[in-house]
């Protein structure tokens, strides 16, 4: 059943208004605002997918200007610079029919570039590094936690050990922050793509179905990336090459996450093969993902599957 085609100008106005509403919610609603901020690119992606990137760029300018007038110019800049490019790129990729992997790759790159730009603008305008402010917040939070445990009567010796352990954890978190940004960019892009895809399907757009997660497989080169980065990180740490150690550690983290996804796909394949109930699957996943040793074992299981092709995906892949 055919529906009357909505004029691009009208649709652009509606989606621009939604983007402005998202910006207002992100500024004033504490918990919901954080989620709405992440999905701010969705209206732009919808507009770009339906009418082209010129309309999504135009909507970005309109939404940014009105948000600056209603709220604050800095908030408008943080939202537009931080999220608009992701929506524009997603819309462009969907409109040109790029596959899921390419769409997520280009969208994630756009998201990462946007976040770097936001940090750069913050340093330029406010003269401060927002990452340093976050470090200060974490340090203060650590001091508060130690004070709470001290008020409970915990021994100073135990408090000292706990403080050192937590400081070491914070130091590691600072080192692997770039990998965290990359992982967050992929998650943000995936979430926006899923929502935009669902809305577009409701509007009559046709998409190829997703490949079942149990058949997912990552590039074989991930094994080499993980092995080389792990070796370089170890050697750079031994010989005090700090910059090389940080770079290789971040690459190792990213490769580990990719292999963990391979391990999860293998888990779902085995769960279906042996007819595990949804409850049993969820319990096993909870135990695995909340235990460091089991999580590492799942990652190595993913590497095993990638090397030996346990699921025989090379021989028969469903179409």
Protein Blocks (a to p, Z undefined) as FASTA:
>chain_A
ZZddddfklmmmmmmmmmmmmmmmmmmmmklmmmmmmmmmmmmmmmmmmnojklmmmmmm
mmmmmmmmmmcmklmmmmmmmmmmmmmmmmmmmmnopafklmmmmmmmmmmmmmmmmmmm
mmmmnopafklmmmmmmmmmmmmmmmmmmmnopafklmmmmmmmmmmmmmmmmmmmmmmm
mmmmmmmmmmmmmmmmmmmmmnopacdddddfklgccdfklmmmmmmmmmmmmmmmmnop
aklmmmmmmmmmmmmmmmmmmmmmmmmmmmmmnopafklmmmmmmmmmmpmklmmmmmmm
mmmmmmnomnommmoccZZ
